[in-house]
């Protein structure tokens, strides 16, 4: 995908937080999409990560307890700033240290989240906030919720830079950007993709870490 042309979409409540969007025909692990949301800069540049964290923190009230933030999609930088912002707005933490944990989970070969014995204390019987880069179908989040609950964690919320769904299981997803912000966004099951049926080639395989162009 040489010569990529990004469309930059500013957040509604902070124009300095920008979502970079590419149009095309892209394949994720769960679906085919017409817009690729590139969150690489937002989750790696400190000023953008801090701005995103500030917007996400505004969605949470002090009545929602959070002990640990589980960061998927390489969102640890945003997660660290989010922990600071949640502390500022008075979100309660009930763990022994009265401080939020920011966790980057390990994955098994089957794609399941693993928490090793030495960090399970940050999950078991703790209030967990799941942070993601993007949510397209919600299946990845659904798997994450199942895994966290297996370790006896209590998921109190989920948030993302972009989300195409509002809720997974019994958990509302708070996002900075939604499909209404990205004109022309559509997601299809691979077997039902109209682009494939029209013979349009897939430009790249994508996820929250980046894209791999297909020649």
Z-matrix of the N, CA and C atoms (Angstrom, degrees):
N
C 1 1.471
C 2 1.527 1 110.41
N 3 1.297 2 115.35 1 66.15
C 4 1.456 3 119.44 2 177.90
C 5 1.522 4 109.47 3 -76.12
N 6 1.335 5 114.74 4 152.56
C 7 1.454 6 119.10 5 178.33
C 8 1.509 7 113.57 6 66.10
N 9 1.329 8 116.33 7 38.99
C 10 1.463 9 120.46 8 -179.63
C 11 1.527 10 109.78 9 -64.46
N 12 1.315 11 115.26 10 136.43
C 13 1.455 12 120.99 11 176.72
C 14 1.520 13 109.26 12 -113.64
N 15 1.315 14 115.37 13 114.01
C 16 1.451 15 121.22 14 -179.38
C 17 1.527 16 110.86 15 -89.51
N 18 1.298 17 115.06 16 143.18
C 19 1.456 18 121.90 17 165.68
C 20 1.522 19 105.89 18 -102.99
N 21 1.316 20 116.42 19 127.32
C 22 1.461 21 120.35 20 -177.93
C 23 1.528 22 109.84 21 -100.72
N 24 1.317 23 115.75 22 123.08
C 25 1.461 24 121.64 23 -177.77
C 26 1.524 25 108.73 24 -114.14
N 27 1.333 26 118.40 25 114.66
C 28 1.466 27 120.45 26 179.38
C 29 1.529 28 111.28 27 -76.08
N 30 1.309 29 115.57 28 148.51
C 31 1.458 30 120.53 29 176.47
C 32 1.524 31 110.11 30 -66.93
N 33 1.316 32 116.45 31 150.28
C 34 1.461 33 121.02 32 -175.50
C 35 1.525 34 112.69 33 -62.36
N 36 1.332 35 116.68 34 -36.96
C 37 1.463 36 119.81 35 -173.56
C 38 1.526 37 113.23 36 -106.73
N 39 1.334 38 116.76 37 2.84
C 40 1.464 39 120.27 38 176.17
C 41 1.524 40 108.14 39 -159.45
N 42 1.341 41 118.13 40 98.22
C 43 1.465 42 121.56 41 -176.49
C 44 1.528 43 113.31 42 -64.78
N 45 1.334 44 116.95 43 -12.49
C 46 1.460 45 119.93 44 178.49
C 47 1.530 46 112.25 45 -79.36
N 48 1.336 47 116.60 46 -14.39
C 49 1.460 48 121.43 47 175.73
C 50 1.521 49 106.89 48 -96.07
N 51 1.322 50 116.33 49 115.72
C 52 1.459 51 121.28 50 -169.57
C 53 1.529 52 110.72 51 -122.78
N 54 1.328 53 115.58 52 133.61
C 55 1.461 54 121.92 53 174.07
C 56 1.523 55 108.46 54 -97.96
N 57 1.322 56 117.16 55 126.78
C 58 1.463 57 122.61 56 179.23
C 59 1.525 58 108.81 57 -95.92
N 60 1.328 59 116.05 58 124.94
C 61 1.463 60 121.83 59 -172.55
C 62 1.523 61 110.36 60 -124.32
N 63 1.321 62 115.90 61 138.18
C 64 1.464 63 122.38 62 176.03
C 65 1.525 64 108.18 63 -121.69
N 66 1.313 65 116.91 64 134.27
C 67 1.461 66 121.84 65 177.96
C 68 1.527 67 110.27 66 -90.50
N 69 1.334 68 115.14 67 147.40
C 70 1.452 69 119.32 68 178.74
C 71 1.520 70 111.56 69 160.63
N 72 1.309 71 114.95 70 -154.87
C 73 1.475 72 122.44 71 178.97
C 74 1.519 73 106.33 72 -124.84
N 75 1.338 74 115.65 73 108.16
C 76 1.457 75 120.86 74 -171.75
C 77 1.523 76 110.62 75 -124.14
N 78 1.330 77 115.02 76 148.00
C 79 1.460 78 121.25 77 178.87
C 80 1.520 79 109.90 78 -112.67
N 81 1.327 80 116.38 79 124.73
C 82 1.457 81 121.80 80 170.78
C 83 1.524 82 107.60 81 -100.16
N 84 1.320 83 117.04 82 -177.53
C 85 1.462 84 120.27 83 179.23
C 86 1.521 85 112.03 84 -69.78
N 87 1.345 86 116.82 85 -17.64
C 88 1.455 87 120.84 86 -175.13
C 89 1.520 88 114.25 87 -120.69
N 90 1.320 89 117.79 88 -18.27
C 91 1.465 90 118.84 89 -171.54
C 92 1.523 91 111.29 90 -158.33
N 93 1.333 92 115.12 91 174.46
C 94 1.458 93 122.48 92 169.38
C 95 1.526 94 107.50 93 -110.40
N 96 1.324 95 116.39 94 136.68
C 97 1.457 96 120.59 95 -175.82
C 98 1.531 97 110.25 96 -130.02
N 99 1.332 98 115.46 97 157.13
C 100 1.460 99 121.49 98 -178.49
C 101 1.523 100 113.09 99 -97.20
N 102 1.329 101 116.83 100 -10.37
C 103 1.454 102 121.36 101 179.03
C 104 1.526 103 108.94 102 -135.57
N 105 1.328 104 115.88 103 132.04
C 106 1.461 105 120.43 104 175.78
C 107 1.521 106 108.45 105 -102.26
N 108 1.326 107 116.33 106 121.25
C 109 1.447 108 122.53 107 177.82
C 110 1.524 109 109.59 108 -92.08
N 111 1.319 110 116.67 109 109.65
C 112 1.457 111 121.71 110 -177.81
C 113 1.530 112 108.77 111 -91.32
N 114 1.330 113 116.51 112 106.32
C 115 1.465 114 120.90 113 -178.57
C 116 1.528 115 111.55 114 -104.06
N 117 1.334 116 117.38 115 11.90
C 118 1.459 117 120.98 116 -176.20
C 119 1.526 118 112.09 117 -58.24
N 120 1.326 119 117.18 118 -46.72
C 121 1.461 120 120.14 119 -178.97
C 122 1.518 121 111.12 120 -66.95
N 123 1.344 122 115.89 121 -39.54
C 124 1.453 123 119.84 122 -177.59
C 125 1.526 124 112.39 123 -64.82
N 126 1.332 125 116.90 124 -31.68
C 127 1.457 126 118.79 125 -177.00
C 128 1.526 127 113.04 126 -96.12
N 129 1.337 128 117.70 127 -0.18
C 130 1.457 129 119.52 128 -178.99
C 131 1.526 130 114.01 129 -122.29
N 132 1.334 131 117.81 130 -25.22
C 133 1.455 132 120.53 131 176.48
C 134 1.515 133 109.21 132 -87.36
N 135 1.313 134 115.91 133 127.70
C 136 1.462 135 119.70 134 -171.82
C 137 1.519 136 112.77 135 -59.72
N 138 1.340 137 117.92 136 -43.05
C 139 1.464 138 118.89 137 -176.90
C 140 1.525 139 111.50 138 -67.09
N 141 1.345 140 117.20 139 -38.10
C 142 1.464 141 119.76 140 178.63
C 143 1.520 142 111.15 141 -73.17
N 144 1.322 143 116.31 142 -39.09
C 145 1.470 144 120.24 143 178.50
C 146 1.526 145 110.67 144 -62.74
N 147 1.311 146 116.22 145 -40.13
C 148 1.467 147 120.27 146 179.79
C 149 1.520 148 110.94 147 -67.39
N 150 1.336 149 116.71 148 -40.21
C 151 1.459 150 120.24 149 178.02
C 152 1.518 151 111.76 150 -64.23
N 153 1.329 152 116.50 151 -42.17
C 154 1.458 153 120.24 152 178.00
C 155 1.516 154 110.89 153 -63.70
N 156 1.321 155 116.55 154 -42.00
C 157 1.464 156 120.59 155 179.44
C 158 1.527 157 111.28 156 -62.62
N 159 1.323 158 116.27 157 -38.99
C 160 1.464 159 120.15 158 179.87
C 161 1.529 160 110.77 159 -63.53
N 162 1.337 161 116.87 160 -41.75
C 163 1.466 162 120.25 161 178.53
C 164 1.525 163 111.40 162 -66.51
N 165 1.303 164 117.43 163 -41.43
C 166 1.465 165 120.70 164 -179.69
C 167 1.524 166 111.09 165 -66.49
N 168 1.323 167 116.73 166 -38.84
C 169 1.461 168 120.57 167 -178.49
C 170 1.521 169 111.87 168 -64.64
N 171 1.331 170 116.91 169 -28.82
C 172 1.465 171 120.14 170 -178.76
C 173 1.522 172 112.18 171 -66.57
N 174 1.349 173 116.70 172 -16.46
C 175 1.460 174 120.39 173 -179.07
C 176 1.525 175 112.24 174 -81.49
N 177 1.325 176 116.81 175 -9.01
C 178 1.457 177 119.79 176 -174.52
C 179 1.518 178 111.44 177 -113.09
N 180 1.308 179 114.69 178 138.46
C 181 1.453 180 121.71 179 179.53
C 182 1.526 181 110.01 180 -99.10
N 183 1.313 182 114.67 181 162.50
C 184 1.460 183 119.82 182 -178.96
C 185 1.525 184 112.66 183 -64.61
N 186 1.337 185 116.84 184 -14.43
C 187 1.461 186 120.17 185 -179.59
C 188 1.533 187 112.60 186 -80.62
N 189 1.354 188 117.34 187 -9.55
C 190 1.460 189 121.18 188 179.49
C 191 1.525 190 108.99 189 -96.55
N 192 1.326 191 118.26 190 111.49
C 193 1.467 192 120.04 191 -178.02
C 194 1.524 193 112.04 192 -76.81
N 195 1.320 194 116.76 193 141.41
C 196 1.466 195 123.01 194 175.74
C 197 1.525 196 108.11 195 -139.26
N 198 1.311 197 116.38 196 121.92
C 199 1.465 198 121.43 197 175.06
C 200 1.523 199 111.40 198 -102.42
N 201 1.323 200 116.53 199 -34.57
C 202 1.457 201 120.92 200 -175.92
C 203 1.526 202 110.20 201 -140.71
N 204 1.326 203 115.42 202 144.47
C 205 1.458 204 121.73 203 173.53
C 206 1.525 205 107.68 204 -111.29
N 207 1.316 206 116.64 205 118.18
C 208 1.457 207 121.94 206 176.98
C 209 1.520 208 108.09 207 -94.73
N 210 1.333 209 116.62 208 115.10
C 211 1.455 210 122.23 209 -173.57
C 212 1.530 211 110.69 210 -98.21
N 213 1.319 212 116.59 211 115.10
C 214 1.455 213 121.84 212 173.09
C 215 1.531 214 108.96 213 -98.71
N 216 1.312 215 117.00 214 168.67
C 217 1.475 216 122.28 215 174.68
C 218 1.521 217 113.60 216 62.02
N 219 1.333 218 118.28 217 24.42
C 220 1.453 219 119.91 218 179.22
C 221 1.516 220 114.10 219 70.04
N 222 1.326 221 116.45 220 33.71
C 223 1.471 222 121.16 221 -174.48
C 224 1.526 223 113.45 222 -95.14
N 225 1.337 224 118.05 223 26.12
C 226 1.458 225 120.37 224 -174.94
C 227 1.524 226 114.30 225 -63.36
N 228 1.343 227 117.51 226 -36.06
C 229 1.469 228 119.60 227 -179.88
C 230 1.525 229 110.15 228 -65.67
N 231 1.315 230 115.93 229 -47.14
C 232 1.470 231 120.07 230 176.20
C 233 1.524 232 109.67 231 -61.65
N 234 1.338 233 116.57 232 -40.08
C 235 1.459 234 120.84 233 -179.58
C 236 1.515 235 113.01 234 -61.09
N 237 1.324 236 116.38 235 -37.81
C 238 1.467 237 120.26 236 179.17
C 239 1.525 238 110.82 237 -66.13
N 240 1.330 239 115.81 238 -45.03
C 241 1.468 240 119.24 239 177.31
C 242 1.526 241 110.72 240 -66.80
N 243 1.325 242 116.35 241 -34.93
C 244 1.464 243 119.44 242 179.31
C 245 1.522 244 110.49 243 -64.45
N 246 1.323 245 116.98 244 -39.27
C 247 1.467 246 120.45 245 177.23
C 248 1.526 247 110.51 246 -59.70
N 249 1.330 248 116.92 247 -41.86
C 250 1.460 249 120.71 248 178.42
C 251 1.524 250 111.08 249 -64.40
N 252 1.338 251 116.16 250 -43.94
C 253 1.462 252 120.17 251 -178.10
C 254 1.531 253 111.09 252 -66.18
N 255 1.320 254 117.43 253 -40.49
C 256 1.465 255 120.40 254 179.26
C 257 1.525 256 110.87 255 -64.41
N 258 1.319 257 115.77 256 -36.11
C 259 1.462 258 119.58 257 177.11
C 260 1.527 259 110.43 258 -65.08
N 261 1.336 260 115.95 259 -38.55
C 262 1.467 261 120.03 260 -179.93
C 263 1.528 262 111.92 261 -64.03
N 264 1.345 263 116.25 262 -39.97
C 265 1.467 264 118.70 263 -176.58
C 266 1.524 265 112.54 264 -84.18
N 267 1.336 266 116.07 265 1.80
C 268 1.456 267 119.51 266 172.85
C 269 1.509 268 115.59 267 88.65
N 270 1.341 269 117.84 268 18.94
C 271 1.459 270 119.90 269 176.00
C 272 1.518 271 108.50 270 -63.65
N 273 1.326 272 116.54 271 132.13
C 274 1.455 273 122.00 272 -173.27
C 275 1.523 274 111.92 273 -78.16
N 276 1.327 275 114.92 274 142.19
C 277 1.456 276 121.99 275 173.51
C 278 1.519 277 107.53 276 -125.02
N 279 1.334 278 115.57 277 125.52
C 280 1.457 279 119.93 278 -174.94
C 281 1.525 280 113.45 279 -102.55
N 282 1.352 281 117.32 280 4.59
C 283 1.461 282 117.08 281 179.81
C 284 1.525 283 110.69 282 -74.01
N 285 1.317 284 116.19 283 166.97
C 286 1.471 285 121.61 284 -172.27
C 287 1.528 286 112.47 285 -61.12
N 288 1.339 287 117.16 286 -30.58
C 289 1.459 288 120.31 287 -176.77
C 290 1.524 289 112.83 288 -89.41
N 291 1.340 290 117.20 289 -5.85
C 292 1.463 291 121.49 290 -178.02
C 293 1.528 292 111.56 291 54.41
N 294 1.312 293 116.08 292 35.87
C 295 1.454 294 122.40 293 -179.38
C 296 1.516 295 108.42 294 -140.93
N 297 1.323 296 116.89 295 144.59
C 298 1.456 297 120.48 296 -177.22
C 299 1.531 298 110.98 297 -78.79
N 300 1.320 299 115.64 298 138.69
C 301 1.457 300 122.23 299 171.68
C 302 1.529 301 108.53 300 -89.91
N 303 1.323 302 116.28 301 142.77
C 304 1.464 303 121.53 302 173.85
C 305 1.521 304 106.73 303 -119.83
N 306 1.334 305 116.51 304 114.86
C 307 1.457 306 121.58 305 -170.74
C 308 1.517 307 112.67 306 -117.09
N 309 1.321 308 115.35 307 139.33
C 310 1.458 309 122.73 308 173.32
C 311 1.525 310 106.49 309 -112.12
N 312 1.330 311 118.54 310 105.26
C 313 1.462 312 119.90 311 -172.75
C 314 1.523 313 113.55 312 -70.62
N 315 1.307 314 114.48 313 156.24
C 316 1.462 315 122.50 314 173.69
C 317 1.526 316 107.67 315 -95.56
N 318 1.330 317 116.11 316 153.33
C 319 1.462 318 120.31 317 -178.53
C 320 1.521 319 110.94 318 -119.44
N 321 1.320 320 115.98 319 141.78
C 322 1.451 321 121.17 320 173.63
C 323 1.526 322 109.16 321 -79.67
N 324 1.328 323 116.65 322 171.78
C 325 1.462 324 120.21 323 178.61
C 326 1.525 325 111.60 324 -64.40
N 327 1.338 326 116.70 325 -20.18
C 328 1.462 327 121.33 326 178.78
C 329 1.525 328 112.19 327 -89.47
N 330 1.340 329 116.68 328 1.92
C 331 1.448 330 120.52 329 178.49
C 332 1.513 331 114.63 330 86.35
N 333 1.323 332 117.62 331 9.52
C 334 1.456 333 121.35 332 178.99
C 335 1.524 334 110.24 333 -87.23
N 336 1.331 335 116.27 334 145.39
C 337 1.458 336 121.35 335 178.43
C 338 1.529 337 109.78 336 -74.16
N 339 1.325 338 115.23 337 136.66
C 340 1.459 339 121.43 338 177.92
C 341 1.522 340 108.78 339 -121.48
N 342 1.316 341 116.54 340 133.34
C 343 1.460 342 121.96 341 170.31
C 344 1.527 343 107.16 342 -117.13
N 345 1.320 344 116.37 343 115.79
C 346 1.453 345 120.83 344 -177.89
C 347 1.526 346 110.75 345 -66.53
N 348 1.327 347 114.90 346 161.71
C 349 1.466 348 121.04 347 -173.47
C 350 1.523 349 112.88 348 -54.82
N 351 1.351 350 116.47 349 -36.76
C 352 1.467 351 119.56 350 -174.03
C 353 1.525 352 113.96 351 -75.40
N 354 1.355 353 118.15 352 -12.60
C 355 1.463 354 119.09 353 177.93
C 356 1.536 355 112.41 354 -117.98
N 357 1.316 356 116.98 355 3.05
C 358 1.461 357 119.20 356 179.51
C 359 1.522 358 112.32 357 -63.69
N 360 1.332 359 116.54 358 -22.29
C 361 1.466 360 119.19 359 178.54
C 362 1.523 361 111.36 360 -64.15
N 363 1.351 362 117.53 361 -20.01
C 364 1.464 363 120.81 362 178.27
C 365 1.525 364 111.91 363 -85.72
N 366 1.328 365 116.70 364 -4.35
C 367 1.463 366 122.10 365 -179.23
C 368 1.528 367 111.98 366 -115.71
N 369 1.315 368 116.27 367 -49.14
C 370 1.466 369 120.59 368 -173.22
C 371 1.526 370 111.52 369 -60.79
N 372 1.334 371 115.33 370 121.65
C 373 1.470 372 123.75 371 178.85
C 374 1.531 373 112.07 372 59.28
N 375 1.323 374 116.28 373 25.37
C 376 1.463 375 121.19 374 176.20
C 377 1.524 376 109.45 375 -107.80
N 378 1.322 377 116.23 376 158.70
C 379 1.465 378 123.06 377 176.93
C 380 1.526 379 108.72 378 -88.21
N 381 1.330 380 115.70 379 120.26
C 382 1.456 381 121.25 380 -170.14
C 383 1.526 382 111.45 381 -112.44
N 384 1.329 383 115.44 382 133.76
C 385 1.464 384 122.83 383 170.29
C 386 1.523 385 107.27 384 -109.77
N 387 1.333 386 116.74 385 125.36
C 388 1.464 387 121.24 386 178.93
C 389 1.525 388 108.98 387 -95.94
N 390 1.327 389 115.89 388 128.90
C 391 1.462 390 122.08 389 -179.57
C 392 1.526 391 109.08 390 -116.04
N 393 1.347 392 116.92 391 128.05
C 394 1.459 393 121.93 392 -179.78
C 395 1.526 394 111.06 393 -129.54
N 396 1.326 395 115.41 394 160.01
C 397 1.455 396 119.48 395 175.34
C 398 1.512 397 110.51 396 -75.59
N 399 1.333 398 116.45 397 -52.55
C 400 1.461 399 120.72 398 178.92
C 401 1.515 400 110.27 399 -147.30
N 402 1.317 401 114.93 400 150.56
C 403 1.463 402 122.43 401 177.55
C 404 1.521 403 106.54 402 -126.96
N 405 1.320 404 116.49 403 118.13
C 406 1.462 405 120.27 404 -178.74
C 407 1.525 406 111.22 405 -101.76
N 408 1.327 407 116.47 406 -59.41
C 409 1.468 408 120.57 407 179.33
C 410 1.520 409 112.58 408 -103.57
N 411 1.322 410 117.26 409 -21.40
C 412 1.459 411 121.58 410 -177.29
C 413 1.522 412 113.51 411 92.47
N 414 1.323 413 117.67 412 -3.06
C 415 1.463 414 119.56 413 -176.01
C 416 1.530 415 111.96 414 -70.56
N 417 1.320 416 116.76 415 -38.09
C 418 1.468 417 119.58 416 178.00
C 419 1.521 418 110.41 417 -63.85
N 420 1.330 419 116.72 418 -42.86
C 421 1.457 420 120.56 419 177.46
C 422 1.521 421 110.48 420 -64.33
N 423 1.317 422 117.09 421 -39.84
C 424 1.451 423 120.70 422 179.14
C 425 1.532 424 110.92 423 -59.84
N 426 1.326 425 116.31 424 -41.92
C 427 1.463 426 120.69 425 176.98
C 428 1.522 427 110.94 426 -64.60
N 429 1.335 428 116.30 427 -40.64
C 430 1.463 429 120.71 428 179.39
C 431 1.528 430 111.26 429 -63.11
N 432 1.330 431 116.53 430 -42.83
C 433 1.464 432 120.21 431 178.83
C 434 1.518 433 110.81 432 -61.20
N 435 1.312 434 115.95 433 -42.64
C 436 1.464 435 120.72 434 179.52
C 437 1.522 436 110.82 435 -61.28
N 438 1.334 437 116.46 436 -43.85
C 439 1.462 438 120.75 437 -178.75
C 440 1.527 439 111.71 438 -66.83
N 441 1.332 440 116.72 439 -44.61
C 442 1.464 441 120.49 440 -179.74
C 443 1.526 442 110.58 441 -62.26
N 444 1.311 443 116.34 442 -41.41
C 445 1.459 444 120.30 443 179.10
C 446 1.522 445 111.78 444 -67.74
N 447 1.336 446 116.74 445 -30.10
C 448 1.467 447 120.26 446 175.19
C 449 1.527 448 110.46 447 -60.25
N 450 1.348 449 115.77 448 -35.99
C 451 1.460 450 120.80 449 178.39
C 452 1.531 451 111.83 450 -86.92
N 453 1.320 452 116.66 451 14.65
C 454 1.474 453 123.51 452 175.78
C 455 1.524 454 112.67 453 70.35
N 456 1.307 455 117.20 454 25.75
C 457 1.453 456 119.58 455 175.06
C 458 1.518 457 110.67 456 -84.94
N 459 1.330 458 116.92 457 148.46
C 460 1.457 459 123.01 458 178.62
C 461 1.532 460 108.89 459 -105.54
N 462 1.320 461 116.44 460 104.53
C 463 1.467 462 120.27 461 -177.34
C 464 1.520 463 109.66 462 -77.46
N 465 1.325 464 116.39 463 117.59
C 466 1.464 465 121.03 464 -178.95
C 467 1.520 466 113.19 465 -103.37
N 468 1.338 467 117.04 466 -7.17
C 469 1.457 468 118.70 467 179.02
C 470 1.516 469 112.37 468 -177.25
N 471 1.332 470 115.17 469 166.10
C 472 1.459 471 122.51 470 175.87
C 473 1.516 472 108.40 471 -144.45
N 474 1.310 473 116.88 472 142.37
C 475 1.455 474 120.49 473 179.70
C 476 1.521 475 109.69 474 -144.98
N 477 1.331 476 115.92 475 159.77
C 478 1.456 477 121.31 476 -176.29
C 479 1.518 478 109.87 477 -156.88
N 480 1.320 479 115.60 478 160.26
C 481 1.454 480 119.74 479 174.20
C 482 1.526 481 109.32 480 -67.12
N 483 1.345 482 116.18 481 -48.13
C 484 1.464 483 121.55 482 177.33
C 485 1.516 484 109.12 483 -130.65
N 486 1.322 485 116.51 484 138.38
C 487 1.461 486 120.11 485 175.21
C 488 1.521 487 109.83 486 -142.99
N 489 1.330 488 113.96 487 131.82
C 490 1.462 489 120.21 488 177.50
C 491 1.520 490 111.76 489 -90.90
N 492 1.327 491 116.94 490 -6.99
C 493 1.468 492 121.65 491 178.55
C 494 1.517 493 108.70 492 -125.48
N 495 1.311 494 115.98 493 153.03
C 496 1.465 495 121.03 494 -177.04
C 497 1.521 496 113.53 495 -95.72
N 498 1.346 497 115.91 496 -20.36
C 499 1.459 498 118.45 497 -172.20
C 500 1.523 499 110.06 498 -155.05
N 501 1.316 500 116.22 499 140.86
C 502 1.460 501 122.50 500 173.26
C 503 1.517 502 107.58 501 -130.80
N 504 1.332 503 115.52 502 127.57
C 505 1.463 504 120.81 503 -172.33
C 506 1.534 505 108.12 504 55.40
N 507 1.319 506 117.03 505 -121.96
C 508 1.462 507 120.35 506 179.59
C 509 1.525 508 111.85 507 -107.85
N 510 1.334 509 116.60 508 19.10
C 511 1.458 510 121.45 509 -174.57
C 512 1.530 511 110.43 510 -111.79
N 513 1.338 512 116.36 511 121.92
C 514 1.460 513 121.18 512 173.84
C 515 1.529 514 109.67 513 -74.28
N 516 1.329 515 116.16 514 143.59
C 517 1.463 516 121.42 515 178.74
C 518 1.520 517 109.00 516 -107.06
N 519 1.312 518 116.59 517 118.90
C 520 1.459 519 121.75 518 176.04
C 521 1.527 520 107.73 519 -94.90
N 522 1.317 521 117.18 520 123.67
C 523 1.465 522 121.51 521 -177.37
C 524 1.515 523 111.23 522 -131.20
N 525 1.322 524 115.71 523 153.61
C 526 1.461 525 120.73 524 176.50
C 527 1.526 526 110.26 525 -76.78
N 528 1.330 527 115.65 526 -41.05
C 529 1.463 528 121.33 527 -178.53
C 530 1.523 529 110.12 528 -120.99
N 531 1.352 530 114.83 529 145.58
C 532 1.458 531 122.45 530 -179.47
C 533 1.535 532 108.76 531 -129.73
N 534 1.329 533 117.83 532 169.81
C 535 1.470 534 119.75 533 179.12
C 536 1.526 535 114.04 534 -54.36
N 537 1.324 536 117.63 535 -31.97
C 538 1.460 537 120.42 536 178.32
C 539 1.534 538 112.17 537 -62.46
N 540 1.329 539 115.96 538 -24.64
C 541 1.465 540 120.30 539 179.56
C 542 1.522 541 112.21 540 -81.47
N 543 1.326 542 116.14 541 -19.39
C 544 1.469 543 121.40 542 -174.93
C 545 1.524 544 107.99 543 -115.89
N 546 1.310 545 117.21 544 93.67
C 547 1.462 546 121.41 545 -176.88
C 548 1.531 547 110.81 546 -63.12
N 549 1.319 548 115.12 547 132.83
C 550 1.455 549 119.77 548 178.27
C 551 1.509 550 114.55 549 88.36
N 552 1.337 551 116.94 550 2.32
C 553 1.467 552 118.29 551 179.37
C 554 1.524 553 110.00 552 -72.11
N 555 1.330 554 115.45 553 134.42
C 556 1.460 555 121.62 554 174.72
C 557 1.519 556 108.81 555 -148.38
N 558 1.308 557 115.04 556 148.07
C 559 1.460 558 121.59 557 179.20
C 560 1.521 559 108.68 558 -128.66
N 561 1.321 560 116.30 559 134.64
C 562 1.459 561 121.05 560 -177.81
C 563 1.529 562 110.51 561 -131.85
N 564 1.315 563 115.95 562 151.16
C 565 1.452 564 119.56 563 168.15
C 566 1.517 565 107.65 564 -65.88
N 567 1.326 566 118.13 565 142.07
C 568 1.473 567 119.60 566 -177.63
C 569 1.525 568 113.83 567 -53.86
N 570 1.323 569 116.87 568 -36.31
C 571 1.477 570 119.79 569 -178.67
C 572 1.518 571 112.72 570 -77.09
N 573 1.349 572 117.47 571 -10.79
C 574 1.453 573 121.35 572 -177.22
C 575 1.522 574 112.49 573 -118.63
N 576 1.319 575 117.38 574 11.98
C 577 1.463 576 121.22 575 -174.86
C 578 1.528 577 110.98 576 -70.31
N 579 1.327 578 118.36 577 118.51
C 580 1.473 579 120.60 578 179.26
C 581 1.521 580 112.99 579 -67.98
N 582 1.326 581 116.97 580 -25.72
C 583 1.458 582 119.95 581 178.05
C 584 1.532 583 110.19 582 -66.42
N 585 1.330 584 115.21 583 -42.47
C 586 1.471 585 119.48 584 177.40
C 587 1.525 586 110.18 585 -64.71
N 588 1.327 587 116.63 586 -41.42
C 589 1.457 588 120.41 587 -179.18
C 590 1.516 589 112.00 588 -64.80
N 591 1.353 590 116.03 589 -26.96
C 592 1.464 591 120.47 590 177.90
C 593 1.529 592 112.21 591 -87.47
N 594 1.335 593 115.24 592 2.93
C 595 1.462 594 119.44 593 177.68
C 596 1.510 595 114.41 594 80.19
N 597 1.335 596 118.21 595 15.68
C 598 1.466 597 120.73 596 179.43
C 599 1.527 598 109.37 597 -80.48
N 600 1.294 599 116.56 598 127.14
C 601 1.459 600 120.40 599 -176.53
C 602 1.527 601 111.44 600 -70.71
N 603 1.309 602 115.30 601 154.23
C 604 1.462 603 121.47 602 175.55
C 605 1.523 604 108.37 603 -80.84
N 606 1.309 605 116.92 604 126.99
C 607 1.458 606 120.87 605 -177.65
C 608 1.525 607 112.79 606 -76.80
N 609 1.349 608 116.22 607 -37.76
C 610 1.463 609 118.54 608 -176.03
C 611 1.520 610 110.44 609 -162.73
N 612 1.304 611 114.23 610 155.82
C 613 1.467 612 121.83 611 169.22
C 614 1.523 613 106.18 612 -93.39
N 615 1.328 614 117.75 613 128.34
C 616 1.461 615 120.32 614 -170.86
C 617 1.530 616 111.49 615 -130.60
N 618 1.328 617 114.20 616 155.96
C 619 1.465 618 122.56 617 168.03
C 620 1.523 619 107.06 618 -154.28
N 621 1.312 620 117.44 619 -169.29
C 622 1.455 621 119.83 620 -175.75
C 623 1.527 622 113.29 621 -71.94
N 624 1.327 623 117.43 622 -11.11
C 625 1.453 624 120.59 623 178.93
C 626 1.527 625 111.67 624 -89.27
N 627 1.350 626 117.22 625 -23.46
C 628 1.451 627 119.33 626 -179.23
C 629 1.513 628 111.48 627 155.41
N 630 1.315 629 116.36 628 -157.38
C 631 1.453 630 120.80 629 -177.28
C 632 1.528 631 110.34 630 -135.81
N 633 1.307 632 115.49 631 154.33
C 634 1.465 633 123.19 632 174.29
C 635 1.524 634 106.79 633 -122.90
N 636 1.309 635 115.47 634 108.10
C 637 1.459 636 120.26 635 -176.26
C 638 1.526 637 110.82 636 -67.04
N 639 1.316 638 115.11 637 144.33
C 640 1.456 639 121.60 638 176.13
C 641 1.520 640 108.83 639 -105.34
N 642 1.311 641 116.72 640 126.43
C 643 1.460 642 120.07 641 -176.92
C 644 1.511 643 110.18 642 -76.67
